[in-house]
Amino acid sequence: MRRFRFPFHLLLASYVSLGCAFFASTPLSDSPRDSVISANVEAQLAEDRPGSLSGIIVDTEAGNVTLTGTVQRAERKARAAELARQVKGVKRVKNDLEIHADVSPQDSDLLPPR
């Protein structure tokens, strides 16, 4: 019975070390995935009053959010970036929103991207 003890411990040690190596190489993060971040930013923008910012396109890559589309005023552009920064997991916001004062909020979705 004693002769099986050494190989068992050797086998056990190799499983433990392999398991530790696997988990050490796997990034464990609290931050949400990019798709979740985008959805949360879009929800924040849609809920904002006065005037929803729901026509804005949100793209997220590695926690970096890019906002594109059109808004009517510079204040709305700044507000959109401010709301995006408040979402958990957002590292940086690139605000590529364009200002078109003659566009109504309902028509902002209809403008072609530049």
C-alpha positions as CSV (number, residue, x, y, z in Angstrom):
1,M,0.0,0.0,0.0
2,R,2.9,2.3,0.8
3,R,4.3,2.0,-2.7
4,F,1.4,3.9,-4.3
5,R,1.8,6.9,-2.0
6,F,4.6,8.6,-3.9
7,P,3.0,8.5,-7.4
8,F,-0.3,9.7,-5.9
9,H,1.4,12.7,-4.3
10,L,3.3,13.4,-7.5
11,L,0.1,13.2,-9.5
12,L,-1.7,15.4,-7.1
13,A,1.1,18.0,-7.1
14,S,1.1,18.2,-10.9
15,Y,-2.7,18.7,-11.0
16,V,-2.5,21.5,-8.5
17,S,0.4,23.2,-10.3
18,L,-1.4,23.0,-13.6
19,G,-4.5,24.4,-12.1
20,C,-2.7,27.3,-10.6
21,A,-0.9,28.0,-13.9
22,F,-4.3,27.9,-15.8
23,F,-6.0,30.4,-13.4
24,A,-3.0,32.6,-13.3
25,S,-3.0,33.1,-17.0
26,T,-6.8,33.6,-17.2
27,P,-7.7,37.3,-16.6
28,L,-10.3,37.6,-13.9
29,S,-12.0,41.0,-14.1
30,D,-14.8,42.8,-12.4
31,S,-15.4,45.0,-15.4
32,P,-18.3,44.1,-17.7
33,R,-17.9,43.0,-21.2
34,D,-17.9,45.6,-24.0
35,S,-21.4,44.6,-25.1
36,V,-22.7,45.1,-21.6
37,I,-21.0,48.5,-21.4
38,S,-22.5,49.6,-24.7
39,A,-26.0,48.5,-23.6
40,N,-25.6,50.4,-20.3
41,V,-24.4,53.5,-22.0
42,E,-27.3,53.4,-24.4
43,A,-29.7,53.0,-21.5
44,Q,-28.2,56.0,-19.7
45,L,-28.5,58.1,-22.9
46,A,-32.1,57.0,-23.6
47,E,-33.2,57.8,-20.0
48,D,-31.7,61.3,-20.0
49,R,-34.1,64.3,-19.8
50,P,-34.7,66.8,-21.3
51,G,-34.5,65.3,-24.7
52,S,-33.4,61.7,-25.1
53,L,-30.0,61.0,-26.5
54,S,-31.1,57.7,-27.9
55,G,-30.1,58.4,-31.5
56,I,-26.4,58.1,-30.6
57,I,-24.4,55.2,-31.7
58,V,-22.2,53.6,-29.0
59,D,-19.2,51.4,-29.8
60,T,-17.1,49.9,-27.1
61,E,-13.7,48.2,-27.4
62,A,-11.7,47.1,-24.3
63,G,-13.8,49.5,-22.2
64,N,-13.1,52.5,-24.5
65,V,-16.4,54.0,-25.6
66,T,-16.9,55.9,-28.9
67,L,-20.0,58.1,-29.3
68,T,-21.0,58.9,-32.9
69,G,-24.1,60.5,-34.4
70,T,-25.6,64.0,-34.2
71,V,-27.1,66.2,-31.5
72,Q,-28.6,69.7,-31.7
73,R,-26.5,71.6,-29.2
74,A,-23.0,71.5,-27.7
75,E,-24.5,71.0,-24.3
76,R,-26.1,67.7,-25.4
77,K,-22.8,66.5,-26.8
78,A,-21.1,67.2,-23.5
79,R,-23.9,65.6,-21.6
80,A,-23.7,62.4,-23.6
81,A,-20.0,62.1,-22.8
82,E,-20.6,62.8,-19.1
83,L,-23.3,60.1,-18.9
84,A,-21.1,57.6,-20.7
85,R,-18.3,58.2,-18.2
86,Q,-20.6,57.3,-15.3
87,V,-21.2,53.7,-16.6
88,K,-19.3,51.0,-14.8
89,G,-16.4,49.6,-16.9
90,V,-15.9,52.7,-19.1
91,K,-12.2,53.5,-19.2
92,R,-12.3,56.4,-21.7
93,V,-14.9,58.2,-23.9
94,K,-14.1,59.4,-27.4
95,N,-16.9,61.9,-28.3
96,D,-17.2,62.0,-32.1
97,L,-20.7,63.5,-31.9
98,E,-21.5,66.2,-34.5
99,I,-23.7,69.2,-33.8
100,H,-26.5,70.0,-36.2
101,A,-28.7,72.7,-34.8
102,D,-31.3,72.3,-37.6
103,V,-32.0,68.7,-36.9
104,S,-35.0,67.8,-34.8
105,P,-34.5,65.0,-32.2
106,Q,-36.8,62.7,-34.1
107,D,-34.8,63.2,-37.4
108,S,-31.3,62.8,-35.9
109,D,-31.4,59.0,-36.6
110,L,-32.0,59.7,-40.2
111,L,-28.9,61.6,-41.0
112,P,-26.2,59.7,-42.9
113,P,-23.0,59.0,-41.0
114,R,-20.1,61.1,-42.2
